[in-house]
Amino acid sequence: MINIPEILVANGTGAFLVIFLLLYRIRIAQTNQFDEKAYNFMLIVTFIATINETLSFIIDARPGFILHILQYISNTISSASSGIIGYCWCLFVEYHIHRNFERIKKKSRILAIPLIIATILIIINLLGTGIIFDISKENVYTRGPMNFILYIFVFIYYIESIYTVHKAKYDSILVEFFPIYYVIIPCMIGTMIQGFFFGVSTIWLCVAIAFIIVYIEIQISISFIDDLSGLYNRKYMNHYLNKLQNDKPKHVYGFLMDINDFKAINDTYGHLKGDYALIQFGKILQHSIDKDSVAIRMGGDEFVIFAKLKSDEEALALKKQIKYNVRQFNLKSKEPFHLSFSIGIAKYNGNIDTFLSAMDDSMYEAKNMHRLMQ
């Protein structure tokens, strides 16, 4: 039994919440980072899904050829929307925590598998097989025998995001600020209710509520992000060092970097070019690190990477990778300046002060070598 008033209230509330949040974010001009784009895209998909699902319930069992076509289109969009949201959600969580493009590239391919399978099933359903849903001649919607698979895929995405957060918290060197259960539990509840009780609409209202919680979390975590480079900032570094001191993990290396002749870039080409140089160097670091690593802008033209590595050889390999990526930037860039940097490397020995001092001494030794070579 379809409860149209309940559906109008639930989906209407959900649509209002997401469109209000999206317009507000556009008005205050949030940052242009990957997780921000993914979040806005999820809001748009959710808004379309709430309107679309409402339409499909309203026209259900209403005769007419045009309504029959609309019923197929609307339910196809509804079937695809949850998987799209789940996929984007996992990528959002991955980048929001690790801020690492290499991890996103690798994980996006694996995470796409359920979405691709779901898309294939939905396309097959459009051929009239009725495996996901069927629309009768009377224009009545019924779930198909494989409809439950779409719900399983959504729950796979929920579980994967929980795993990502817990791995970052317990198994890696990262410090995370993400209340994952506050977000996932409303979505799971809404999905299960609508999955077991056809005719009610709870998924998209619960998703909208979850996005409100995510937005609150984003506002909190923004204080740990450097506005210019998109990397973590000095405040995050302090939290990270506290975790490092408490957990005392083995094989953690620190890489302290300073852009060479940065003042000359500012003085010669202006501060806008100087800012652009910092942004590009931050991107180079994001593309250079992998595994359990984190890149931080300490301030000015100083950056640091903390990486869990197995040996000194791996530390040197990471240093070479950063240098290679900087050379590639200089070769391909049309900017009037070239980037170079001095780097100091130290291995964590159980004492934060000596760890930072060793990095600092090593970096300034490299800085002095650069000055002598000029």
Buried (B, 14 or more C-beta within 10 A) or exposed (E): EBBEEBBBEBBBBBBEBBBEBBEEBEEEEBBEBBBBBBBBBBBEBBBBBBBBBBBBBBBBEEEEEEBBEBBBBBBBBBBBBBBBBBBBBBBBBBBBBBBBBBBBEEBEEEBEEBBEBBBEBBEBBEEEEBBBBBBEEEBEBEBBEBBEBBBEBBBBBBEBBBEBBEBBBEEBBBBBBBBBEBBBBBBBEBBBBBBEEEEBBBBBBBBBBBBBBBBEBBEEBEEBBBEBBBBBBBEBBEBBBEBBEEEEBEBBBBBBBBBBBBEEBBEEBEEEBBBBBBBBBBBBBBBBBBBBBBBBBBEEBBBBBBBBBEEEEBBEEBBEBBBEBBEEBEEEBEBEBBBBBBBBBBBBEEEEEEBBEBBBEBBBEBBEEBEEEE
